[in-house]
Amino acid sequence: MSCDVPRDITEDAERLHTLFRQPTARQLPAVEEAMGIRTKALLIQLNAVCKAVDELAKAVERSFRTHPDAPIMLSFPGIGPGVGARLLAEMGDDRTRFATAGGLKAYAGVAPITRASGKRKYVGRRFVKNNRLNHAGHLWAFATLTHSLGANAHYRRRREIGDWDAQALRHLFNRMLGQLHHCLQQRVFYDESVAFPPVDGSTLA
């Protein structure tokens, strides 16, 4: 099978071989032969799809790396060619499209909504958003946890004050997206010390 994704399938293959060798209920020979033919046909289709996905991913990476915004985006922790291409496709490369970082955050669905009525105040998440950008941002935020000490510390701090996992990741994406907007507008690369300045000698922000 072609899908070019690094993974160790040896253990799964051995487990399946063991299961298939065990005695089991049988079908009529003609039925078993038909089921085998169907299974082979499905595997051929799956292999073709995997090959197409691999080729598409390589084409997307080649195209993304030639874009003027690519070096800046790739300087951010957690952004690889795949996530970077998805972010760029959904945000667009017209730097006048979002005059402020707040506009981009609202479009991505990570800027909170605040409603006030009398003495009551409600702060909640947005349900009207670009879902593709929001999903790519979730993947980005998750990846930063292992690529940025500052982002990881920020996420942990949000969890400590009561955020559940998705809330903390959304808050992290909100912050990182604002930084990405700034860097793209100013044509500067990501700087960890600026993005997450030390607080009292720590990396918390």
Buried (B, 14 or more C-beta within 10 A) or exposed (E): EBEEEEEEEEEEEEEEEEEEEEEEEEEEEEEEEEEEEEEEEEEEEEEEEBBEBBEEBEEBBEEBEEBEBBEBBBBBBBBBBBBBBBBBBBBEEEEEEBEEBEEBBBBBBBBBEEEEEEEEEEEEEBEEBBEEBBBBBBBBBBBBBEBBBBBBBBBEBBBEEEBEEEEBBBBBBBBBBBBBBBBBBEEEEBEBEEBBEEEEEEBBB
